[in-house]
Amino acid sequence: MSFLLQMPPLADDGLPQLCGSPTDIDPLFPNLNPAPTLDHILYQDIRGHMLSSRHIPPSGDETSAIATYLGQMIAHEIVPSSTLFPDLEVERTMNLGSLYGHSGPHNPRPPFDAAGRFIIGKLPGDQFLGSDLPRDCYTGRALIADPRNDENHLVSQMHTTWLRFHNCLVDHATNNSKAKPFEYAKEITIKAFQFVAITDFLFQVVDPAVYRRCTSTGPHILNGDSFDRIPDSFAFAGFRFGHSMVRDSYTLNRRYGRRRIHKMPDLFAAFRDEPFTVEEIVDWHTLDQQPAHKIDCGIVNAMNKPPFDGSQASIVEINLAQGRHLPAGYDCASFIANDYPDLASDAGLTPLNQDSLRTGRLHSLRLHIETLPLWLYVLQEARVSRYAGDRLGPLGGIIVAEVLSSSVKMSPHSISQLLPQSFDSWLNSLGLFGEFLGRSARPRRYGIKFLDVVEFIQSR
């Protein structure tokens, strides 16, 4: 059963009028004017060039497909819902409100048992609880703090993994007579999520120089005074690079004697008439072996009219509509180059020139680099950077690193002070999970990965 709504009316520029109220001043780029509006015919041309079939890239050093959905859960953690759930109140701090409940009197609260364990469901055909989100037995609606984490099967399985991680820690604390098992488990789960967000996700998607700056000294543009909300440049443009990483199909597991490939539309719950089954449990090691698509101006056809927005607009139209009030990417790059020259130098940031548009999906369109919308600029910058789409370019990397590091820094359980310290210091802050990591044979220089969380759960 689909919850798709009718296509919203169009604004004067031909883009859909979507609900959500962008703010006027962006904390990252406070004094920049919005980019000039493109005409509606050009918007349609952009949509047509970006949406098409994509070939699966060859294996190698590309970003893992896990990063696509880890990034989605991070986004739901700190970015308010601008369309389908406009009343959902989301904090700017990476404090796992999407798991434990965002602050605010009207936000949903997840169900716990008397011991402080999350109630977890199971997929049809599974003998044991633990393979699915808890659901209303009549409607099938997920009983979780952030309903966006059930918009597709991969992010719902990731949310379920973190529920199980918390429960493992509660069981350990209860069995060992620790005081306040719930609080013990919650603090470690939040810190583990932050470590994964920074040392796994961010490590994979930004330039190493940007990553080193982020983990050594923290944010450079944002601070406690200016970071009163998530910048629109991040929410409506910079962090939407993940839409280009979505594959057209995935192999979820190899447990049942055959390699079953799922097309992306089949993984949107709203497109299915039947519930997911035990044969569709995500094996994260299998998913890790599949590379995400490169970061560029190509979007798979499955994202043409995704159900999670509540409209029937394409993801290209949605992103351009919600980012129409933002400054041009060229102006953002020039601002950082002029006002933060040391940061720009370390990141290798120089504003792109017109020649950078001569390659890629948009090369035949009448576009000018100085007026290119920020979202498109970030995607094109990644394509023409030295990583050729395997990582973000300098501007995109700075936007993402600034916001994620600021969001972590503002959490009551922040790991910001730990990041410049030794790996052993990290482990000491993570209780039982830290003890498990200390016994791991994986080289420590790679940080703490989402697969570490998966393997910890499997060891219990």
Secondary structure by P-SEA (a helix, b strand, c coil): ccccccccccccccccccbbbbbccccccccccccccccaaaaaaaaaaaccccccccccccccaaaaaaaaaaaaaccccccccccbbbbcccccccccccccccbbbbbbccccccbbbbccccccccccccccccccccccccccccccaaaaaaaaaaaaaaaaaaaaaaaacccaaaaaaaaaaaaaaaaaaccccccccccaaaaaaaaaccccccccccccccccccccccccccccccccccccccccccccccccccccccccccccccccccaaaaaaacccccccccccccccccccccccccaaaaaaaaacccccaaaaaaaaaaccaaaaaaaccccccccccccccccccccccccccaaaaaaaaaaacccccccccaaaaaaaaaaaaaaaaaccccccccccccaaaaaaacaaaaaaaaaccccccccccaaaaaaaaaac
